[in-house]
Amino acid sequence: MSCLHPAGGLHAGAASTARRAGCAAAGNVTEGAIGCFAHCARAGTALLRLRQAGSAAEKLVCGDAELAALDRQLAARYAQATDADPAVQRGWVKERDACWKADDLRLCVLEAYRTRLVELAIGAPGRVVPKTVEYRCSDNRKPFTMVYYNDIDPQAAVMTWGNDQAIVFPQPAASGAKYGRVGIEYWEHQGEASVDFFGNKLSCTPVP
């Protein structure tokens, strides 16, 4: 399985318990590093928090109420993830901070946070995996499936096309069901799904 950038796919998680006593020192970043910024900056003024922020992504989170709320939500979710792998989070932080290269910095950071929240939610011990919906597509060289997670926050679906996998999110639609993220679009209407997977266009129907 290959993972998509930035934070577009599912990361493999290894069992590890991370302790969260304040912020991690450089070189010992725990999976709470997404909340390291949130927790340590919480006591300061808005101006002080902005000055303490390092990367462009952190500065954006610092001044954006929605992103700051996601940062706190992610820190809280990680605190409950006793088997989360700190190395995975270090990779996630690097990917989030690399969003300065994206055409839309805010959208990139927003999707990075939502993706990580979903990864932690669906990887939680005891999580029941919903039924996999299989599709028959115009290009049948690789199987295409969707797994819908409607009972987590944020709601999402895991799209798999061959060996590639991505987490996609509900999108506004006048009719039918629409999911997507940067580079990916899925729209199902009247029993037929149109898929654009990084320029690979498919026409699919659910397998009965």
N, C-alpha and C positions, 0 to 999 in steps of 0.2 A: 504494500500500500504506500503510495507516495502522498506527501502532505503538501498543501498549497500555501503560497505566500501572498499576503501577509496573514498568518494565523488562519488560513482558510480551511485547513484540513484538520484532522484529528491527530493529536500527538499521542504516542504511546506513553503510558504512565507506569512507573515502577513504584513498588511499595517503599515508602519512606515517611517517617514522622518528623515534621519540622517544628521546632520550638520558636515561639514568637515573643521574645522578650525585647521589646523596643525594636529599633531598626537594625537591619543586618549591616555589618561592616563590609567594605569593599572586598570582594574575593570570597565572601561567605554569604552570598545573597540567597535568602530563602524564597519560597514561593509567595511569601507575603510582601515581596518587594514592590508589587503593584500597590500594596497598602502601606509600604514603608513611607512613601511620599505622603499618602493620605494621613497616616497616624502621626508622623512627626510634625507635619505642617499644621495639624488641627489646632494647636494651641496658639498659633501666631495670628497676626492680622492678615488681611487679604494681600496687602502690599508685601509683607514679610514672606508669605507663602510664595508669592510670585518671584521674589528675589532668590529664594532657596531652590526653586525648581531648576533642574539641570537641562534636560533635553527639550527640544521644541514640543514634543508630545506632552511632557510634564507641565510645561508652561501653559499649554492649551488646556489640560485637565484642570490646572489650578484656577483658571479663569472661566471655566464652563460648568454651570451647575449640573447639567445632565451627565457629563463625563465624570465629574467629581463624585456624583452619586453612584455611578457604576464602579468607580475605583473603590469606594467604601463597601459596596455590595460584594465585589470580588475579594476584598480582604476578609470580609466576614465568611464568605463561602470557603475560602481557603482554610480558615481557622477550623472549620468542621471537617476538612479533608485530611484525615489522619494518615492516609496512604499516598498522599501526593508527593511527587518527585521534585525536589528543589532544582535539579538540572533543567527540567522541562520549563519551570518558571523563568529561569535565567534566560533561556532561549526565547521565551515569550516576551520578556522585557526588551531584549535586543530587537525583536521584530516590531514591537510597538514603537520603539524609539526610531526605527528605520522608516517610519511613516513620513518623515520629512521629505523623503524622495517621491512620495505619491502625489498625483495630480490634485487630490483633495485630502489635505492633512486630516481634517476633522472626521471625515467619513472613514478614513483608514483607521484612525484611533478608535472610533466608535465601533467598527466591526471587529477590531482586535479585542476589545473588552467583551463584547457580546459573545464572540467565539470562545474565549477562555471561560466565561461563565457557563456556557453550554457544555464545554469539555468536562469541567469539574462536576456538573450536574449529572450528566449521563454516565460518568465514570464512577459515581458514588457506589459504595458497596450496597448490594441488594437492589440496585436499580433494575427494574424489569424492562427489557428491550421491547418496544412495540413491534407489531407485525411488519415485516419487510414487504413493501409493495413492489412487485416485479413488473417491468414494462417490456413490450416488444417495440423496437424502434426501427426507423428507416435504415439506420446503419447498425446491423446486428453483429458486427465484428466483436463488440464488447458488450457485456450485460449492463443494463441500466436499472438501478433500484432507488427507491426513496424510503426512508424511515422517518416517520413524523413524531416529534416529541411535543405534544400539545399541553402537557401537564407540568412543564418546567418554565422558569422565568430566566431569560426570555424564551418564548416559544421558538422552535427551530425545526429543521429537518436535516437529516444526513443524506446527501446525494452521493451515490457511488456510480462511477462509469468506468468499467474495467478495473484497473488498479488505482485509479484516481478517486479521491474522496474529498468532499467539502461540506462544511456546515453552511446552510443557507437560511435566510430569515423571511418571515411573511412580509409581503410588499402590498401596497395599496393596489386594488384592482376593481374595475367597474363590475366585473363578473368573473366567476370561476375562482381558482386558487392560484396565487402568484407568490413565488419565493425567489430570493436572489441575494447577491452580494456583488461587489465589484468584479466584473468579468464573467459573471454567471447569471443566467435568467431562466426560470422555470415557470411556465404558465399553463395550467390545466383548465380547459373549458369544454364542457359538453363531451366529456369522455376522451378527449385528445389533449396531449401535452406537447407544447413546443418548448424545446430546450436549446439554450445557447451556452455551451460550456467552453469558455475562452475561445470563441470563434468557431467551434465545432457545433453545427446546427443539426438538431435531431427532431424528428416528428415521432411521438411515441403514444402507445395506448396501453393501459393496464392489462396485464395478463389475467384472465378470469380465474 
